[in-house]
Amino acid sequence: MTCCRLPLPALMVGANEVTRGKPDADPYWLGAKLLGIAASDCLVFEDAPADIHSALAAGCSVIQVGGAPQPGTRIRGHIRDWRQIRFIGLEGDDIALELNLSP
């Protein structure tokens, strides 16, 4: 994140902060709780099937990164790799991104 000149997040959830890690939903539930929002209001970028499962189990929407697109009602899109995301800038406390989603 530093190389891309993105600000480091104010909080992160590490494996030592949850009893059950991915593919369980606990990491995303805790992350949403710490942000003060519902997991269903979160959009998650994930690549590994276990991580996608974890996010979906928590109720998050997912943008899948790489691999064959996984079917799922809350998988909102698929990108081949991180080059399909362009950092636009900061808007107050928010990061603005542009996504070039695969068809």
BAPA-701329 format. One record per atom (N, C-alpha, C): residue number from 1; residue in one letter; atom name; x, y, z. Coordinates in nm, 2 decimals. Atoms other than C-alpha are relative to their C-alpha. Layout:
residues N
<atom num="NUM" residuo="A" atomo="CA" xx="X" yy="Y" zz="Z"/>
...
end
This chain:
residues 103
<atom num="1" residuo="M" atomo="N" xx="0.08" yy="-0.12" zz="0.00"/>
<atom num="1" residuo="M" atomo="CA" xx="0.00" yy="0.00" zz="0.00"/>
<atom num="1" residuo="M" atomo="C" xx="0.09" yy="0.13" zz="0.00"/>
<atom num="2" residuo="T" atomo="N" xx="-0.09" yy="-0.11" zz="0.00"/>
<atom num="2" residuo="T" atomo="CA" xx="0.29" yy="0.23" zz="0.07"/>
<atom num="2" residuo="T" atomo="C" xx="0.05" yy="0.03" zz="-0.14"/>
<atom num="3" residuo="C" atomo="N" xx="-0.06" yy="-0.02" zz="0.14"/>
<atom num="3" residuo="C" atomo="CA" xx="0.44" yy="0.17" zz="-0.28"/>
<atom num="3" residuo="C" atomo="C" xx="-0.10" yy="0.07" zz="-0.09"/>
<atom num="4" residuo="C" atomo="N" xx="0.11" yy="-0.06" zz="0.08"/>
<atom num="4" residuo="C" atomo="CA" xx="0.10" yy="0.28" zz="-0.43"/>
<atom num="4" residuo="C" atomo="C" xx="-0.04" yy="0.13" zz="0.05"/>
<atom num="5" residuo="R" atomo="N" xx="0.04" yy="-0.12" zz="-0.07"/>
<atom num="5" residuo="R" atomo="CA" xx="0.09" yy="0.58" zz="-0.20"/>
<atom num="5" residuo="R" atomo="C" xx="-0.14" yy="0.01" zz="0.05"/>
<atom num="6" residuo="L" atomo="N" xx="0.13" yy="0.01" zz="-0.07"/>
<atom num="6" residuo="L" atomo="CA" xx="-0.23" yy="0.46" zz="-0.04"/>
<atom num="6" residuo="L" atomo="C" xx="0.02" yy="0.01" zz="0.15"/>
<atom num="7" residuo="P" atomo="N" xx="-0.01" yy="0.00" zz="-0.15"/>
<atom num="7" residuo="P" atomo="CA" xx="-0.29" yy="0.54" zz="0.32"/>
<atom num="7" residuo="P" atomo="C" xx="-0.02" yy="-0.13" zz="0.06"/>
<atom num="8" residuo="L" atomo="N" xx="0.02" yy="0.13" zz="-0.07"/>
<atom num="8" residuo="L" atomo="CA" xx="-0.26" yy="0.25" zz="0.56"/>
<atom num="8" residuo="L" atomo="C" xx="-0.13" yy="0.01" zz="0.07"/>
<atom num="9" residuo="P" atomo="N" xx="0.13" yy="0.00" zz="-0.06"/>
<atom num="9" residuo="P" atomo="CA" xx="-0.59" yy="0.15" zz="0.70"/>
<atom num="9" residuo="P" atomo="C" xx="0.01" yy="0.03" zz="0.15"/>
<atom num="10" residuo="A" atomo="N" xx="0.00" yy="-0.03" zz="-0.15"/>
<atom num="10" residuo="A" atomo="CA" xx="-0.68" yy="0.28" zz="1.05"/>
<atom num="10" residuo="A" atomo="C" xx="-0.01" yy="-0.12" zz="0.08"/>
<atom num="11" residuo="L" atomo="N" xx="0.01" yy="0.13" zz="-0.07"/>
<atom num="11" residuo="L" atomo="CA" xx="-0.76" yy="-0.08" zz="1.15"/>
<atom num="11" residuo="L" atomo="C" xx="0.01" yy="-0.11" zz="-0.09"/>
<atom num="12" residuo="M" atomo="N" xx="-0.02" yy="0.13" zz="0.07"/>
<atom num="12" residuo="M" atomo="CA" xx="-0.68" yy="-0.43" zz="1.04"/>
<atom num="12" residuo="M" atomo="C" xx="-0.04" yy="-0.11" zz="0.09"/>
<atom num="13" residuo="V" atomo="N" xx="0.03" yy="0.12" zz="-0.08"/>
<atom num="13" residuo="V" atomo="CA" xx="-0.81" yy="-0.77" zz="1.16"/>
<atom num="13" residuo="V" atomo="C" xx="0.10" yy="-0.10" zz="-0.04"/>
<atom num="14" residuo="G" atomo="N" xx="-0.10" yy="0.11" zz="0.02"/>
<atom num="14" residuo="G" atomo="CA" xx="-0.53" yy="-1.02" zz="1.20"/>
<atom num="14" residuo="G" atomo="C" xx="-0.05" yy="-0.13" zz="0.05"/>
<atom num="15" residuo="A" atomo="N" xx="0.04" yy="0.13" zz="-0.04"/>
<atom num="15" residuo="A" atomo="CA" xx="-0.55" yy="-1.39" zz="1.26"/>
<atom num="15" residuo="A" atomo="C" xx="-0.01" yy="-0.02" zz="0.15"/>
<atom num="16" residuo="N" atomo="N" xx="0.00" yy="0.01" zz="-0.15"/>
<atom num="16" residuo="N" atomo="CA" xx="-0.47" yy="-1.34" zz="1.63"/>
<atom num="16" residuo="N" atomo="C" xx="-0.12" yy="0.07" zz="0.06"/>
<atom num="17" residuo="E" atomo="N" xx="0.11" yy="-0.07" zz="-0.06"/>
<atom num="17" residuo="E" atomo="CA" xx="-0.78" yy="-1.13" zz="1.68"/>
<atom num="17" residuo="E" atomo="C" xx="-0.13" yy="-0.07" zz="-0.01"/>
<atom num="18" residuo="V" atomo="N" xx="0.13" yy="0.08" zz="0.01"/>
<atom num="18" residuo="V" atomo="CA" xx="-1.04" yy="-1.40" zz="1.59"/>
<atom num="18" residuo="V" atomo="C" xx="0.03" yy="-0.14" zz="0.04"/>
<atom num="19" residuo="T" atomo="N" xx="-0.01" yy="0.14" zz="-0.05"/>
<atom num="19" residuo="T" atomo="CA" xx="-1.11" yy="-1.74" zz="1.73"/>
<atom num="19" residuo="T" atomo="C" xx="0.00" yy="-0.09" zz="-0.12"/>
<atom num="20" residuo="R" atomo="N" xx="0.01" yy="0.08" zz="0.12"/>
<atom num="20" residuo="R" atomo="CA" xx="-1.20" yy="-1.88" zz="1.39"/>
<atom num="20" residuo="R" atomo="C" xx="0.03" yy="0.08" zz="-0.12"/>
<atom num="21" residuo="G" atomo="N" xx="-0.04" yy="-0.07" zz="0.12"/>
<atom num="21" residuo="G" atomo="CA" xx="-1.03" yy="-1.76" zz="1.08"/>
<atom num="21" residuo="G" atomo="C" xx="-0.07" yy="-0.04" zz="-0.12"/>
<atom num="22" residuo="K" atomo="N" xx="0.06" yy="0.04" zz="0.12"/>
<atom num="22" residuo="K" atomo="CA" xx="-1.11" yy="-1.79" zz="0.72"/>
<atom num="22" residuo="K" atomo="C" xx="0.01" yy="-0.15" zz="-0.03"/>
<atom num="23" residuo="P" atomo="N" xx="0.11" yy="-0.05" zz="0.07"/>
<atom num="23" residuo="P" atomo="CA" xx="-1.31" yy="-1.96" zz="0.57"/>
<atom num="23" residuo="P" atomo="C" xx="-0.12" yy="0.03" zz="0.09"/>
<atom num="24" residuo="D" atomo="N" xx="0.11" yy="-0.04" zz="-0.09"/>
<atom num="24" residuo="D" atomo="CA" xx="-1.53" yy="-1.88" zz="0.88"/>
<atom num="24" residuo="D" atomo="C" xx="-0.02" yy="0.15" zz="-0.02"/>
<atom num="25" residuo="A" atomo="N" xx="0.04" yy="-0.14" zz="0.02"/>
<atom num="25" residuo="A" atomo="CA" xx="-1.71" yy="-1.55" zz="0.87"/>
<atom num="25" residuo="A" atomo="C" xx="0.05" yy="0.10" zz="0.11"/>
<atom num="26" residuo="D" atomo="N" xx="-0.04" yy="-0.08" zz="-0.11"/>
<atom num="26" residuo="D" atomo="CA" xx="-1.56" yy="-1.42" zz="1.20"/>
<atom num="26" residuo="D" atomo="C" xx="0.09" yy="0.12" zz="-0.04"/>
<atom num="27" residuo="P" atomo="N" xx="-0.09" yy="-0.12" zz="0.03"/>
<atom num="27" residuo="P" atomo="CA" xx="-1.28" yy="-1.20" zz="1.04"/>
<atom num="27" residuo="P" atomo="C" xx="-0.08" yy="0.12" zz="-0.06"/>
<atom num="28" residuo="Y" atomo="N" xx="0.08" yy="-0.11" zz="0.06"/>
<atom num="28" residuo="Y" atomo="CA" xx="-1.54" yy="-1.01" zz="0.83"/>
<atom num="28" residuo="Y" atomo="C" xx="-0.10" yy="0.06" zz="0.10"/>
<atom num="29" residuo="W" atomo="N" xx="0.09" yy="-0.05" zz="-0.10"/>
<atom num="29" residuo="W" atomo="CA" xx="-1.79" yy="-0.98" zz="1.11"/>
<atom num="29" residuo="W" atomo="C" xx="0.08" yy="0.10" zz="0.10"/>
<atom num="30" residuo="L" atomo="N" xx="-0.08" yy="-0.09" zz="-0.09"/>
<atom num="30" residuo="L" atomo="CA" xx="-1.52" yy="-0.83" zz="1.34"/>
<atom num="30" residuo="L" atomo="C" xx="0.04" yy="0.13" zz="-0.08"/>
<atom num="31" residuo="G" atomo="N" xx="-0.04" yy="-0.12" zz="0.08"/>
<atom num="31" residuo="G" atomo="CA" xx="-1.39" yy="-0.60" zz="1.06"/>
<atom num="31" residuo="G" atomo="C" xx="-0.12" yy="0.10" zz="-0.01"/>
<atom num="32" residuo="A" atomo="N" xx="0.12" yy="-0.08" zz="0.02"/>
<atom num="32" residuo="A" atomo="CA" xx="-1.75" yy="-0.47" zz="1.00"/>
<atom num="32" residuo="A" atomo="C" xx="-0.03" yy="0.07" zz="0.14"/>
<atom num="33" residuo="K" atomo="N" xx="0.03" yy="-0.05" zz="-0.14"/>
<atom num="33" residuo="K" atomo="CA" xx="-1.81" yy="-0.43" zz="1.38"/>
<atom num="33" residuo="K" atomo="C" xx="0.10" yy="0.12" zz="0.03"/>
<atom num="34" residuo="L" atomo="N" xx="-0.10" yy="-0.10" zz="-0.03"/>
<atom num="34" residuo="L" atomo="CA" xx="-1.48" yy="-0.23" zz="1.42"/>
<atom num="34" residuo="L" atomo="C" xx="-0.03" yy="0.13" zz="-0.09"/>
<atom num="35" residuo="L" atomo="N" xx="0.03" yy="-0.11" zz="0.08"/>
<atom num="35" residuo="L" atomo="CA" xx="-1.59" yy="-0.01" zz="1.13"/>
<atom num="35" residuo="L" atomo="C" xx="-0.13" yy="0.07" zz="0.03"/>
<atom num="36" residuo="G" atomo="N" xx="0.13" yy="-0.05" zz="-0.04"/>
<atom num="36" residuo="G" atomo="CA" xx="-1.93" yy="0.04" zz="1.28"/>
<atom num="36" residuo="G" atomo="C" xx="-0.10" yy="-0.01" zz="-0.10"/>
<atom num="37" residuo="I" atomo="N" xx="0.10" yy="0.02" zz="0.11"/>
<atom num="37" residuo="I" atomo="CA" xx="-2.12" yy="-0.09" zz="0.98"/>
<atom num="37" residuo="I" atomo="C" xx="-0.04" yy="-0.15" zz="0.00"/>
<atom num="38" residuo="A" atomo="N" xx="0.04" yy="0.14" zz="0.02"/>
<atom num="38" residuo="A" atomo="CA" xx="-2.31" yy="-0.40" zz="0.89"/>
<atom num="38" residuo="A" atomo="C" xx="0.09" yy="-0.07" zz="-0.11"/>
<atom num="39" residuo="A" atomo="N" xx="-0.08" yy="0.07" zz="0.10"/>
<atom num="39" residuo="A" atomo="CA" xx="-2.12" yy="-0.67" zz="0.70"/>
<atom num="39" residuo="A" atomo="C" xx="-0.06" yy="0.00" zz="-0.13"/>
<atom num="40" residuo="S" atomo="N" xx="0.07" yy="0.00" zz="0.13"/>
<atom num="40" residuo="S" atomo="CA" xx="-2.39" yy="-0.66" zz="0.44"/>
<atom num="40" residuo="S" atomo="C" xx="0.03" yy="0.14" zz="-0.08"/>
<atom num="41" residuo="D" atomo="N" xx="-0.04" yy="-0.12" zz="0.07"/>
<atom num="41" residuo="D" atomo="CA" xx="-2.27" yy="-0.30" zz="0.36"/>
<atom num="41" residuo="D" atomo="C" xx="0.14" yy="0.01" zz="-0.04"/>
<atom num="42" residuo="C" atomo="N" xx="-0.14" yy="0.00" zz="0.04"/>
<atom num="42" residuo="C" atomo="CA" xx="-1.92" yy="-0.41" zz="0.29"/>
<atom num="42" residuo="C" atomo="C" xx="0.02" yy="-0.06" zz="-0.14"/>
<atom num="43" residuo="L" atomo="N" xx="-0.05" yy="0.05" zz="0.13"/>
<atom num="43" residuo="L" atomo="CA" xx="-1.76" yy="-0.47" zz="-0.05"/>
<atom num="43" residuo="L" atomo="C" xx="0.14" yy="-0.05" zz="0.02"/>
<atom num="44" residuo="V" atomo="N" xx="-0.13" yy="0.06" zz="-0.03"/>
<atom num="44" residuo="V" atomo="CA" xx="-1.47" yy="-0.71" zz="-0.03"/>
<atom num="44" residuo="V" atomo="C" xx="0.06" yy="-0.04" zz="-0.13"/>
<atom num="45" residuo="F" atomo="N" xx="-0.07" yy="0.04" zz="0.11"/>
<atom num="45" residuo="F" atomo="CA" xx="-1.20" yy="-0.78" zz="-0.28"/>
<atom num="45" residuo="F" atomo="C" xx="0.08" yy="-0.13" zz="0.05"/>
<atom num="46" residuo="E" atomo="N" xx="-0.07" yy="0.13" zz="-0.04"/>
<atom num="46" residuo="E" atomo="CA" xx="-1.08" yy="-1.15" zz="-0.25"/>
<atom num="46" residuo="E" atomo="C" xx="0.04" yy="-0.08" zz="-0.12"/>
<atom num="47" residuo="D" atomo="N" xx="-0.05" yy="0.09" zz="0.11"/>
<atom num="47" residuo="D" atomo="CA" xx="-0.89" yy="-1.40" zz="-0.46"/>
<atom num="47" residuo="D" atomo="C" xx="-0.02" yy="-0.15" zz="0.03"/>
<atom num="48" residuo="A" atomo="N" xx="0.00" yy="0.14" zz="-0.04"/>
<atom num="48" residuo="A" atomo="CA" xx="-0.88" yy="-1.73" zz="-0.27"/>
<atom num="48" residuo="A" atomo="C" xx="-0.15" yy="-0.05" zz="0.03"/>
<atom num="49" residuo="P" atomo="N" xx="0.14" yy="0.05" zz="-0.03"/>
<atom num="49" residuo="P" atomo="CA" xx="-1.20" yy="-1.95" zz="-0.26"/>
<atom num="49" residuo="P" atomo="C" xx="-0.03" yy="0.00" zz="0.15"/>
<atom num="50" residuo="A" atomo="N" xx="0.04" yy="-0.01" zz="-0.14"/>
<atom num="50" residuo="A" atomo="CA" xx="-1.18" yy="-1.98" zz="0.12"/>
<atom num="50" residuo="A" atomo="C" xx="-0.02" yy="0.14" zz="0.05"/>
<atom num="51" residuo="D" atomo="N" xx="0.02" yy="-0.14" zz="-0.03"/>
<atom num="51" residuo="D" atomo="CA" xx="-1.15" yy="-1.61" zz="0.15"/>
<atom num="51" residuo="D" atomo="C" xx="-0.14" yy="0.06" zz="-0.05"/>
<atom num="52" residuo="I" atomo="N" xx="0.13" yy="-0.04" zz="0.06"/>
<atom num="52" residuo="I" atomo="CA" xx="-1.45" yy="-1.55" zz="-0.08"/>
<atom num="52" residuo="I" atomo="C" xx="-0.11" yy="-0.06" zz="0.08"/>
<atom num="53" residuo="H" atomo="N" xx="0.10" yy="0.07" zz="-0.08"/>
<atom num="53" residuo="H" atomo="CA" xx="-1.65" yy="-1.81" zz="0.12"/>
<atom num="53" residuo="H" atomo="C" xx="-0.01" yy="0.08" zz="0.13"/>
<atom num="54" residuo="S" atomo="N" xx="0.01" yy="-0.07" zz="-0.13"/>
<atom num="54" residuo="S" atomo="CA" xx="-1.56" yy="-1.62" zz="0.44"/>
<atom num="54" residuo="S" atomo="C" xx="-0.08" yy="0.13" zz="-0.01"/>
<atom num="55" residuo="A" atomo="N" xx="0.07" yy="-0.13" zz="0.02"/>
<atom num="55" residuo="A" atomo="CA" xx="-1.68" yy="-1.29" zz="0.31"/>
<atom num="55" residuo="A" atomo="C" xx="-0.14" yy="-0.02" zz="-0.03"/>
<atom num="56" residuo="L" atomo="N" xx="0.14" yy="0.02" zz="0.03"/>
<atom num="56" residuo="L" atomo="CA" xx="-2.00" yy="-1.43" zz="0.16"/>
<atom num="56" residuo="L" atomo="C" xx="-0.07" yy="-0.06" zz="0.13"/>
<atom num="57" residuo="A" atomo="N" xx="0.06" yy="0.05" zz="-0.12"/>
<atom num="57" residuo="A" atomo="CA" xx="-2.07" yy="-1.62" zz="0.49"/>
<atom num="57" residuo="A" atomo="C" xx="-0.03" yy="0.11" zz="0.10"/>
<atom num="58" residuo="A" atomo="N" xx="0.03" yy="-0.11" zz="-0.08"/>
<atom num="58" residuo="A" atomo="CA" xx="-2.05" yy="-1.29" zz="0.67"/>
<atom num="58" residuo="A" atomo="C" xx="-0.10" yy="0.09" zz="-0.05"/>
<atom num="59" residuo="G" atomo="N" xx="0.11" yy="-0.09" zz="0.05"/>
<atom num="59" residuo="G" atomo="CA" xx="-2.30" yy="-1.13" zz="0.44"/>
<atom num="59" residuo="G" atomo="C" xx="0.06" yy="0.11" zz="-0.09"/>
<atom num="60" residuo="C" atomo="N" xx="-0.06" yy="-0.10" zz="0.08"/>
<atom num="60" residuo="C" atomo="CA" xx="-2.05" yy="-0.92" zz="0.24"/>
<atom num="60" residuo="C" atomo="C" xx="-0.03" yy="-0.02" zz="-0.15"/>
<atom num="61" residuo="S" atomo="N" xx="-0.01" yy="0.01" zz="0.14"/>
<atom num="61" residuo="S" atomo="CA" xx="-2.06" yy="-0.85" zz="-0.13"/>
<atom num="61" residuo="S" atomo="C" xx="0.15" yy="-0.01" zz="-0.04"/>
<atom num="62" residuo="V" atomo="N" xx="-0.14" yy="0.03" zz="0.04"/>
<atom num="62" residuo="V" atomo="CA" xx="-1.75" yy="-0.96" zz="-0.32"/>
<atom num="62" residuo="V" atomo="C" xx="0.03" yy="0.04" zz="-0.14"/>
<atom num="63" residuo="I" atomo="N" xx="-0.06" yy="-0.02" zz="0.13"/>
<atom num="63" residuo="I" atomo="CA" xx="-1.54" yy="-0.85" zz="-0.61"/>
<atom num="63" residuo="I" atomo="C" xx="0.11" yy="-0.11" zz="0.00"/>
<atom num="64" residuo="Q" atomo="N" xx="-0.10" yy="0.11" zz="0.01"/>
<atom num="64" residuo="Q" atomo="CA" xx="-1.34" yy="-1.17" zz="-0.71"/>
<atom num="64" residuo="Q" atomo="C" xx="0.12" yy="0.05" zz="-0.08"/>
<atom num="65" residuo="V" atomo="N" xx="-0.12" yy="-0.04" zz="0.06"/>
<atom num="65" residuo="V" atomo="CA" xx="-0.98" yy="-1.11" zz="-0.80"/>
<atom num="65" residuo="V" atomo="C" xx="0.07" yy="-0.13" zz="-0.05"/>
<atom num="66" residuo="G" atomo="N" xx="-0.07" yy="0.12" zz="0.06"/>
<atom num="66" residuo="G" atomo="CA" xx="-0.83" yy="-1.37" zz="-1.05"/>
<atom num="66" residuo="G" atomo="C" xx="-0.09" yy="-0.13" zz="0.00"/>
<atom num="67" residuo="G" atomo="N" xx="0.07" yy="0.13" zz="0.01"/>
<atom num="67" residuo="G" atomo="CA" xx="-0.93" yy="-1.73" zz="-1.11"/>
<atom num="67" residuo="G" atomo="C" xx="-0.12" yy="0.00" zz="-0.09"/>
<atom num="68" residuo="A" atomo="N" xx="0.13" yy="0.01" zz="0.07"/>
<atom num="68" residuo="A" atomo="CA" xx="-1.24" yy="-1.86" zz="-1.28"/>
<atom num="68" residuo="A" atomo="C" xx="-0.11" yy="0.07" zz="0.08"/>
<atom num="69" residuo="P" atomo="N" xx="0.11" yy="-0.06" zz="-0.07"/>
<atom num="69" residuo="P" atomo="CA" xx="-1.54" yy="-1.65" zz="-1.19"/>
<atom num="69" residuo="P" atomo="C" xx="-0.09" yy="-0.10" zz="0.08"/>
<atom num="70" residuo="Q" atomo="N" xx="0.08" yy="0.09" zz="-0.09"/>
<atom num="70" residuo="Q" atomo="CA" xx="-1.73" yy="-1.81" zz="-0.90"/>
<atom num="70" residuo="Q" atomo="C" xx="-0.15" yy="0.05" zz="-0.01"/>
<atom num="71" residuo="P" atomo="N" xx="0.14" yy="-0.05" zz="0.00"/>
<atom num="71" residuo="P" atomo="CA" xx="-2.11" yy="-1.80" zz="-0.93"/>
<atom num="71" residuo="P" atomo="C" xx="-0.04" yy="0.04" zz="0.14"/>
<atom num="72" residuo="G" atomo="N" xx="0.05" yy="-0.04" zz="-0.13"/>
<atom num="72" residuo="G" atomo="CA" xx="-2.29" yy="-1.63" zz="-0.65"/>
<atom num="72" residuo="G" atomo="C" xx="-0.08" yy="0.14" zz="-0.01"/>
<atom num="73" residuo="T" atomo="N" xx="0.09" yy="-0.12" zz="0.01"/>
<atom num="73" residuo="T" atomo="CA" xx="-2.56" yy="-1.36" zz="-0.60"/>
<atom num="73" residuo="T" atomo="C" xx="0.07" yy="0.12" zz="0.06"/>
<atom num="74" residuo="R" atomo="N" xx="-0.07" yy="-0.12" zz="-0.05"/>
<atom num="74" residuo="R" atomo="CA" xx="-2.33" yy="-1.14" zz="-0.39"/>
<atom num="74" residuo="R" atomo="C" xx="0.14" yy="0.02" zz="-0.05"/>
<atom num="75" residuo="I" atomo="N" xx="-0.12" yy="-0.03" zz="0.07"/>
<atom num="75" residuo="I" atomo="CA" xx="-2.03" yy="-1.17" zz="-0.61"/>
<atom num="75" residuo="I" atomo="C" xx="-0.03" yy="0.10" zz="-0.11"/>
<atom num="76" residuo="R" atomo="N" xx="0.05" yy="-0.11" zz="0.08"/>
<atom num="76" residuo="R" atomo="CA" xx="-2.07" yy="-0.84" zz="-0.78"/>
<atom num="76" residuo="R" atomo="C" xx="0.08" yy="0.02" zz="-0.13"/>
<atom num="77" residuo="G" atomo="N" xx="-0.08" yy="-0.01" zz="0.12"/>
<atom num="77" residuo="G" atomo="CA" xx="-1.79" yy="-0.87" zz="-1.03"/>
<atom num="77" residuo="G" atomo="C" xx="0.13" yy="-0.08" zz="0.01"/>
<atom num="78" residuo="H" atomo="N" xx="-0.13" yy="0.08" zz="0.00"/>
<atom num="78" residuo="H" atomo="CA" xx="-1.46" yy="-1.03" zz="-1.13"/>
<atom num="78" residuo="H" atomo="C" xx="0.10" yy="0.09" zz="-0.08"/>
<atom num="79" residuo="I" atomo="N" xx="-0.11" yy="-0.06" zz="0.07"/>
<atom num="79" residuo="I" atomo="CA" xx="-1.13" yy="-0.87" zz="-1.22"/>
<atom num="79" residuo="I" atomo="C" xx="0.11" yy="-0.10" zz="-0.01"/>
<atom num="80" residuo="R" atomo="N" xx="-0.11" yy="0.10" zz="0.03"/>
<atom num="80" residuo="R" atomo="CA" xx="-0.84" yy="-1.07" zz="-1.37"/>
<atom num="80" residuo="R" atomo="C" xx="0.11" yy="0.02" zz="0.10"/>
<atom num="81" residuo="D" atomo="N" xx="-0.10" yy="-0.03" zz="-0.09"/>
<atom num="81" residuo="D" atomo="CA" xx="-0.59" yy="-0.89" zz="-1.15"/>
<atom num="81" residuo="D" atomo="C" xx="-0.01" yy="0.15" zz="0.05"/>
<atom num="82" residuo="W" atomo="N" xx="0.02" yy="-0.13" zz="-0.06"/>
<atom num="82" residuo="W" atomo="CA" xx="-0.53" yy="-0.57" zz="-0.95"/>
<atom num="82" residuo="W" atomo="C" xx="0.02" yy="0.12" zz="-0.10"/>
<atom num="83" residuo="R" atomo="N" xx="-0.02" yy="-0.10" zz="0.10"/>
<atom num="83" residuo="R" atomo="CA" xx="-0.43" yy="-0.38" zz="-1.27"/>
<atom num="83" residuo="R" atomo="C" xx="-0.14" yy="0.06" zz="-0.05"/>
<atom num="84" residuo="Q" atomo="N" xx="0.14" yy="-0.04" zz="0.04"/>
<atom num="84" residuo="Q" atomo="CA" xx="-0.81" yy="-0.35" zz="-1.34"/>
<atom num="84" residuo="Q" atomo="C" xx="-0.06" yy="0.10" zz="0.10"/>
<atom num="85" residuo="I" atomo="N" xx="0.05" yy="-0.10" zz="-0.10"/>
<atom num="85" residuo="I" atomo="CA" xx="-0.84" yy="-0.11" zz="-1.04"/>
<atom num="85" residuo="I" atomo="C" xx="0.10" yy="0.12" zz="-0.02"/>
<atom num="86" residuo="R" atomo="N" xx="-0.08" yy="-0.12" zz="0.01"/>
<atom num="86" residuo="R" atomo="CA" xx="-0.73" yy="0.25" zz="-1.08"/>
<atom num="86" residuo="R" atomo="C" xx="-0.03" yy="0.09" zz="0.12"/>
<atom num="87" residuo="F" atomo="N" xx="0.01" yy="-0.10" zz="-0.11"/>
<atom num="87" residuo="F" atomo="CA" xx="-0.67" yy="0.48" zz="-0.78"/>
<atom num="87" residuo="F" atomo="C" xx="-0.03" yy="0.13" zz="-0.06"/>
<atom num="88" residuo="I" atomo="N" xx="0.04" yy="-0.14" zz="0.06"/>
<atom num="88" residuo="I" atomo="CA" xx="-0.85" yy="0.81" zz="-0.86"/>
<atom num="88" residuo="I" atomo="C" xx="0.05" yy="0.10" zz="0.10"/>
<atom num="89" residuo="G" atomo="N" xx="-0.04" yy="-0.10" zz="-0.10"/>
<atom num="89" residuo="G" atomo="CA" xx="-0.78" yy="0.99" zz="-0.53"/>
<atom num="89" residuo="G" atomo="C" xx="-0.07" yy="-0.01" zz="0.13"/>
<atom num="90" residuo="L" atomo="N" xx="0.06" yy="0.00" zz="-0.13"/>
<atom num="90" residuo="L" atomo="CA" xx="-0.89" yy="1.07" zz="-0.19"/>
<atom num="90" residuo="L" atomo="C" xx="-0.12" yy="0.11" zz="-0.01"/>
<atom num="91" residuo="E" atomo="N" xx="0.11" yy="-0.09" zz="-0.01"/>
<atom num="91" residuo="E" atomo="CA" xx="-1.23" yy="1.23" zz="-0.13"/>
<atom num="91" residuo="E" atomo="C" xx="-0.04" yy="0.01" zz="0.15"/>
<atom num="92" residuo="G" atomo="N" xx="0.02" yy="-0.01" zz="-0.14"/>
<atom num="92" residuo="G" atomo="CA" xx="-1.23" yy="1.34" zz="0.23"/>
<atom num="92" residuo="G" atomo="C" xx="0.07" yy="-0.12" zz="0.07"/>
<atom num="93" residuo="D" atomo="N" xx="-0.05" yy="0.12" zz="-0.06"/>
<atom num="93" residuo="D" atomo="CA" xx="-1.18" yy="1.02" zz="0.43"/>
<atom num="93" residuo="D" atomo="C" xx="-0.02" yy="-0.13" zz="-0.09"/>
<atom num="94" residuo="D" atomo="N" xx="0.03" yy="0.11" zz="0.09"/>
<atom num="94" residuo="D" atomo="CA" xx="-1.29" yy="0.80" zz="0.14"/>
<atom num="94" residuo="D" atomo="C" xx="0.11" yy="-0.01" zz="-0.11"/>
<atom num="95" residuo="I" atomo="N" xx="-0.09" yy="0.03" zz="0.11"/>
<atom num="95" residuo="I" atomo="CA" xx="-1.07" yy="0.64" zz="-0.13"/>
<atom num="95" residuo="I" atomo="C" xx="-0.09" yy="-0.02" zz="-0.12"/>
<atom num="96" residuo="A" atomo="N" xx="0.07" yy="0.02" zz="0.12"/>
<atom num="96" residuo="A" atomo="CA" xx="-1.20" yy="0.67" zz="-0.48"/>
<atom num="96" residuo="A" atomo="C" xx="0.07" yy="-0.09" zz="-0.10"/>
<atom num="97" residuo="L" atomo="N" xx="-0.06" yy="0.09" zz="0.09"/>
<atom num="97" residuo="L" atomo="CA" xx="-1.13" yy="0.38" zz="-0.72"/>
<atom num="97" residuo="L" atomo="C" xx="-0.09" yy="-0.01" zz="-0.12"/>
<atom num="98" residuo="E" atomo="N" xx="0.07" yy="0.03" zz="0.12"/>
<atom num="98" residuo="E" atomo="CA" xx="-1.23" yy="0.30" zz="-1.07"/>
<atom num="98" residuo="E" atomo="C" xx="0.03" yy="-0.15" zz="-0.04"/>
<atom num="99" residuo="L" atomo="N" xx="-0.01" yy="0.15" zz="0.03"/>
<atom num="99" residuo="L" atomo="CA" xx="-1.30" yy="-0.07" zz="-1.16"/>
<atom num="99" residuo="L" atomo="C" xx="-0.03" yy="-0.02" zz="-0.14"/>
<atom num="100" residuo="N" atomo="N" xx="0.02" yy="0.04" zz="0.13"/>
<atom num="100" residuo="N" atomo="CA" xx="-1.27" yy="-0.21" zz="-1.50"/>
<atom num="100" residuo="N" atomo="C" xx="-0.04" yy="-0.15" zz="0.01"/>
<atom num="101" residuo="L" atomo="N" xx="0.04" yy="0.14" zz="-0.03"/>
<atom num="101" residuo="L" atomo="CA" xx="-1.48" yy="-0.53" zz="-1.44"/>
<atom num="101" residuo="L" atomo="C" xx="0.00" yy="-0.08" zz="-0.13"/>
<atom num="102" residuo="S" atomo="N" xx="0.01" yy="0.09" zz="0.11"/>
<atom num="102" residuo="S" atomo="CA" xx="-1.45" yy="-0.83" zz="-1.67"/>
<atom num="102" residuo="S" atomo="C" xx="-0.15" yy="-0.03" zz="-0.03"/>
<atom num="103" residuo="P" atomo="N" xx="0.14" yy="0.03" zz="0.04"/>
<atom num="103" residuo="P" atomo="CA" xx="-1.76" yy="-0.92" zz="-1.87"/>
<atom num="103" residuo="P" atomo="C" xx="-0.05" yy="-0.13" zz="0.07"/>
end
